[in-house]
Amino acid sequence: MKKTVLIVGLGLIGGSMAKAIRANTDYRILGHDISEKVLSDARFLGDIDDIADEAGLAQADIVLVALYPVPTVEYILKNIGSFKKGCVIVDLCGVKQYVCDRVAAEARAHGVQFVGGHPMSGREFSGYEYAKDDLFAGASMILVPNAGSSEDAVCEMEQFFTRLGFGRVVRTTAEQHDRMIAFTSQLAHVVSSAYIKSPEALLHSGYSAGSYKDLTRVARLNEQMWTELFLRNAGPLVREIDEIMAHLKEYRDAIAEGREDDLRRLLKEGRERKERVG
């Protein structure tokens, strides 16, 4: 029997999931979003088959929740008794400990499977209008098994996301995920946002090239979403900010004091580290 997938939140990630599912499977797709226009557009374009109602929750075999962390938890807990028994719920938030700690036990108690998830792909733009069916092509999909998920459910989701075009599915813990994401993603957004605040940024035209564009690209962010993500992962992120501030001070002091050998050593260490880690 053809499976039914419910996607909650048709922004960049949820909309791209809908398009990828449509392009790579024959599944029935239901959509839920607070925007009537987004739902209408998604239905008109064929990205969803229907708009989810109360009955739709009980029909879905797979539920993908693509909301910010707090609304994700609120939505799942509010509707936990309405989902189809045995269905698999995957949240697509950028933090995992916050969500898993609040959802896993309730999912198990209500006979549904909950798997934490995080697609490692995105754009500097947000919203359904920027969704793409190949946004996840070749990307990593992180899955976080927990007390609310069985081995069968996790294996099913590995196969599902591979089918959507992900190049790799990684299993990890919520703690490991949040620690790594603080470094690989969240810190980069903090640094980019801080860097662009230099008064010289207003005068950069004609003086900038690739390095400026690379470092400032993600400063064009969704401040509401990233505020939630940063605050729900405050511990690991603050540790990474402290780490980079300590290293920046090393460079700052070597430059201010004219210590050529020390500066050369610092730059060499950075180059060698990049060559080693890729």
ROSE-395638 format. One line per 8 residues: their letters; for each residue x, y, z of C-alpha. Coordinates in pm, whole numbers, padded with zeros to 5 digits, always signed. Each point is the difference from the previous one (the first is absolute). Example, Ala and Ser with C-alpha at 12.3 -4.5 7.8 and 13.67 -1.06 7.14 Angstrom:
<rs>
AS> +01230:-00450:+00780  +00137:+00344:-00066
</rs>
This chain:
<rs>
MKKTVLIV> +00000:+00000:+00000  +00124:+00348:-00086  +00138:+00183:+00304  -00124:+00340:+00114  +00244:+00268:+00115  -00110:+00304:+00200  +00231:+00302:-00013  -00054:+00259:+00270
GLGLIGGS> +00149:+00335:-00099  +00054:+00069:-00370  +00292:+00239:+00020  +00334:-00055:-00170  +00063:-00339:+00164  -00357:-00129:+00013  -00075:+00124:-00350  +00317:-00160:-00135
MAKAIRAN> -00094:-00325:+00174  -00338:+00008:-00173  +00162:+00059:-00338  +00260:-00272:+00057  -00265:-00250:+00107  -00207:+00086:-00307  +00303:-00037:-00229  +00127:-00328:+00145
TDYRILGH> -00301:-00195:+00130  -00365:-00068:-00070  -00103:+00083:+00358  -00310:+00204:+00078  +00105:+00334:+00149  -00203:+00203:+00249  +00104:+00350:+00101  -00059:+00218:+00303
DISEKVLS> +00108:+00363:+00032  -00126:+00314:+00172  +00003:+00180:-00336  -00306:-00064:-00216  +00187:+00141:-00299  +00288:-00242:+00041  -00242:-00291:+00024  -00188:+00121:-00306
DARFLGDI> +00323:+00045:-00198  +00134:-00341:+00104  -00323:-00168:-00104  -00018:+00191:-00330  +00359:-00098:-00085  -00067:-00362:+00089  +00248:-00010:+00288  -00275:-00124:+00231
DDIADEAG> -00310:-00204:-00077  -00216:+00150:+00269  -00006:+00227:+00302  +00017:-00193:+00327  -00295:+00008:+00235  -00067:-00197:+00319  -00069:-00312:-00204  +00327:+00049:-00185
LAQADIVL> +00199:-00038:+00319  -00146:-00348:+00049  +00079:-00097:-00360  +00367:+00091:-00011  +00256:-00280:+00010  +00287:+00251:+00017  -00020:+00345:+00160  +00274:+00253:-00074
VALYPVPT> -00008:+00303:+00229  +00192:+00293:-00153  -00063:+00272:+00257  +00219:+00197:+00242  +00096:-00192:+00318  -00266:+00133:+00237  -00293:-00030:-00246  +00127:-00348:-00095
VEYILKNI> -00030:-00124:+00356  -00333:+00175:+00048  -00146:-00145:-00320  +00108:-00357:+00067  -00117:-00004:+00361  -00330:+00170:-00084  -00081:-00261:-00265  +00175:-00304:+00145
GSFKKGCV> -00329:-00180:+00061  -00131:+00063:-00351  +00282:-00156:-00201  -00034:-00344:-00153  +00128:-00270:+00232  +00340:-00119:-00115  +00064:+00299:-00226  +00349:+00148:-00010
IVDLCGVK> +00041:+00366:+00100  +00324:+00174:-00097  +00076:+00354:+00109  +00228:+00198:-00231  +00128:+00257:+00251  +00359:+00117:+00019  +00025:-00095:+00370  -00070:-00344:+00136
QYVCDRVA> +00040:-00019:+00378  -00275:+00255:+00061  -00249:-00183:-00221  +00089:-00360:+00086  -00009:+00062:+00375  -00357:+00128:-00026  -00147:-00232:-00261  +00157:-00347:+00020
AEARAHGV> -00174:-00130:+00312  -00340:+00135:-00104  +00033:-00160:-00343  +00077:-00337:+00152  -00290:+00031:+00243  -00243:+00071:-00285  +00116:-00279:-00230  +00169:+00210:-00266
QFVGGHPM> +00362:-00001:-00114  +00203:+00318:+00039  +00339:+00046:-00168  +00200:+00320:+00029  +00117:+00128:-00336  +00204:+00280:-00156  +00054:+00039:-00377  +00343:+00156:-00050
SGREFSGY> -00093:+00226:-00285  -00150:+00344:-00039  +00021:+00339:-00163  +00049:+00355:+00123  -00363:+00064:-00097  -00308:-00127:+00181  -00354:-00075:-00105  -00191:-00233:-00227
EYAKDDLF> +00080:+00206:-00310  +00366:-00106:+00033  -00073:-00372:+00045  +00168:-00235:-00249  -00048:-00368:-00076  +00378:-00051:-00008  +00088:+00202:+00312  +00109:-00319:+00177
AGASMILV> +00178:-00166:-00292  +00321:-00156:+00132  -00041:+00159:+00345  +00024:-00169:+00338  -00312:-00085:+00196  +00055:-00034:+00372  -00225:-00235:+00196  -00016:-00014:+00379
PNAGSSED> -00142:-00326:+00138  -00142:+00040:+00350  -00238:-00149:+00255  -00290:+00072:-00234  +00133:-00190:-00302  +00047:-00364:-00091  +00279:-00142:-00214  -00255:-00079:-00271
AVCEMEQF> -00118:+00361:-00008  +00353:+00136:-00028  +00083:-00245:-00281  -00318:+00098:-00182  +00098:+00367:+00021  +00352:-00074:-00124  -00150:-00158:-00311  -00258:+00279:-00037
FTRLGFGR> +00250:+00286:+00007  +00245:-00184:-00224  -00281:-00034:-00251  -00051:+00378:+00012  +00355:+00056:-00123  +00204:+00039:+00316  +00352:-00122:-00057  +00059:-00118:+00353
VVRTTAEQ> -00207:-00079:+00311  +00185:+00040:+00331  -00121:-00136:+00334  +00105:+00185:+00312  -00113:+00107:+00346  -00179:+00325:+00079  +00298:+00116:+00209  +00254:-00071:-00274
HDRMIAFT> -00219:+00163:-00263  -00041:+00322:+00195  +00369:+00020:+00086  +00106:-00044:-00362  -00268:+00231:-00143  +00110:+00274:+00239  +00338:-00012:-00174  -00083:-00081:-00363
SQLAHVVS> -00309:+00218:-00041  -00105:+00225:+00285  +00342:+00154:+00068  +00039:+00082:-00370  -00327:+00194:+00009  +00104:+00189:+00314  +00338:+00092:-00149  -00152:+00105:-00333
SAYIKSPE> -00261:+00216:+00172  +00262:+00167:+00219  +00249:+00048:-00284  -00245:+00188:-00223  -00056:+00259:+00276  +00335:+00170:-00060  -00050:+00363:-00110  +00221:-00084:-00299
ALLHSGYS> -00270:-00233:-00134  -00190:+00306:-00122  +00299:+00094:-00217  +00103:-00343:-00130  -00119:+00042:-00361  +00297:-00031:-00233  +00222:-00143:+00273  -00151:-00343:+00053
AGSYKDLT> +00046:-00335:-00167  -00067:-00365:+00078  +00116:-00005:+00361  -00239:+00282:+00096  -00292:-00169:-00176  +00080:-00339:+00155  +00019:+00137:+00352  -00310:+00219:-00020
RVARLNEQ> -00235:-00229:-00195  -00177:-00144:+00302  -00041:+00339:+00168  -00314:+00018:-00216  -00184:-00220:+00246  -00345:-00044:+00151  +00047:+00167:+00338  -00309:-00157:+00158
MWTELFLR> +00107:-00354:-00082  +00366:+00047:+00090  -00086:+00169:+00331  -00197:-00311:+00097  +00275:-00233:-00118  +00276:+00190:+00183  -00191:+00023:+00329  -00102:-00369:-00009
NAGPLVRE> +00365:-00096:-00042  +00154:+00269:+00219  +00254:-00215:+00188  +00186:-00150:-00298  -00024:+00324:-00200  +00138:+00220:+00278  +00294:-00240:+00037  +00076:+00037:-00372
IDEIMAHL> -00028:+00380:+00019  +00241:+00003:+00294  +00239:-00222:-00196  +00009:+00222:-00307  +00031:+00315:+00211  +00309:-00149:+00167  +00155:-00075:-00339  -00088:+00343:-00137
KEYRDAIA> +00176:+00156:+00296  +00315:-00198:-00087  -00004:+00145:-00351  -00090:+00347:+00124  +00284:+00011:+00253  +00260:-00134:-00244  -00096:+00265:-00256  -00025:+00287:+00251
EGREDDLR> +00340:-00083:+00150  +00173:-00063:-00333  +00092:-00360:+00090  +00072:-00124:-00351  +00110:-00351:+00092  -00304:-00058:+00220  -00237:+00128:-00267  +00160:-00221:-00264
RLLKEGRE> -00031:-00298:+00234  -00369:+00071:+00066  -00076:+00027:-00371  +00199:-00317:-00076  -00190:-00189:+00271  -00330:+00114:-00150  +00102:-00102:-00351  +00120:-00341:+00114
RKERVG> -00315:-00060:+00201  -00217:+00080:-00303  +00207:-00230:-00221  -00040:-00277:+00255  -00375:+00028:+00063  -00110:+00098:-00352
</rs>
